[in-house]
């Protein structure tokens, strides 16, 4: 990941966005969502803009915490999971728009 070009990192994040877009309502499970969050954090952590990187990682970390709480509650509440999914999507999309990856 450290040796990936900016363009390659952008492609990785766009692939994650496409993956999120392809999720049908109610078909995502919490482990898959955690995997998506972790992959996004790894790519974003390699960004050169410290402020954007820190904000995006902070947002994804808060979202990951919500995911852990969702798992602990053993809730089958789809709106909670949709909110988490939307938060991840918006964070990645905003990062791409404002970052040197864009």
C-alpha positions in Angstrom: 0.0 0.0 0.0 2.8 2.4 0.8 4.2 2.1 -2.7 0.9 2.4 -4.5 0.5 5.5 -6.6 -2.1 8.2 -5.9 -4.1 6.9 -8.8 -4.0 3.3 -7.6 -5.2 4.5 -4.1 -8.0 6.4 -5.7 -9.1 3.4 -7.6 -9.1 1.3 -4.4 -11.4 3.8 -2.7 -13.6 4.0 -5.8 -13.9 0.2 -5.8 -14.9 0.3 -2.1 -17.6 2.9 -3.0 -18.8 0.6 -5.8 -19.0 -2.3 -3.4 -21.1 -0.2 -1.0 -23.3 0.9 -3.8 -23.9 -2.7 -4.9 -25.1 -3.7 -1.4 -28.8 -4.5 -1.5 -30.8 -3.3 1.5 -30.7 -5.8 4.2 -28.0 -8.0 2.6 -24.9 -6.6 4.3 -23.7 -8.2 7.5 -21.7 -6.4 10.2 -18.5 -8.4 9.5 -18.5 -7.4 5.9 -19.1 -3.8 6.8 -16.2 -3.9 9.3 -14.0 -5.3 6.5 -15.0 -2.4 4.2 -14.2 0.1 7.0 -10.8 -1.5 7.7 -9.9 -1.5 4.0 -10.9 2.2 3.6 -8.9 3.1 6.7 -5.8 1.4 5.3 -5.9 3.3 2.0 -6.8 6.6 3.7 -4.0 6.2 6.2 -1.5 6.5 3.4 -2.7 9.9 2.3 -0.2 12.8 2.4 -2.6 15.4 3.7 -2.5 15.1 7.5 -5.7 17.0 8.2 -7.8 15.2 5.7 -6.3 11.9 6.7 -6.9 12.4 10.4 -10.5 13.6 9.9 -11.4 10.7 7.6 -9.8 8.1 9.9 -11.5 9.7 12.9 -14.9 9.5 11.1 -14.3 5.9 10.1 -13.2 5.0 13.6 -16.4 6.5 15.1 -18.4 4.5 12.6 -16.5 1.4 13.4 -17.4 2.0 17.1 -21.0 2.2 16.1 -20.6 -1.1 14.2 -19.2 -2.8 17.3 -22.1 -1.5 19.4 -24.5 -2.7 16.7 -22.9 -6.2 16.9 -23.0 -6.2 20.7 -26.7 -5.4 20.7 -27.3 -8.3 18.4 -29.9 -6.1 16.8 -31.4 -6.9 13.5 -32.3 -3.3 13.0 -31.6 -2.6 9.3 -31.9 1.2 9.7 -28.9 1.2 12.1 -26.8 -0.8 9.6 -28.0 1.5 6.7 -26.9 4.5 8.7 -23.5 3.0 9.3 -23.1 2.1 5.6 -24.2 5.6 4.6 -21.7 7.2 7.0 -18.8 5.1 5.5 -19.8 6.0 2.0 -20.1 9.7 2.7 -16.7 9.7 4.5 -14.9 8.0 1.6 -16.7 10.1 -1.0 -15.8 13.4 0.8 -12.2 12.3 1.3 -11.9 11.5 -2.5 -13.4 14.9 -3.4 -11.1 16.9 -1.1 -7.9 14.8 -1.2 -4.9 14.6 -3.5 -6.3 11.2 -4.5 -9.0 13.2 -6.4 
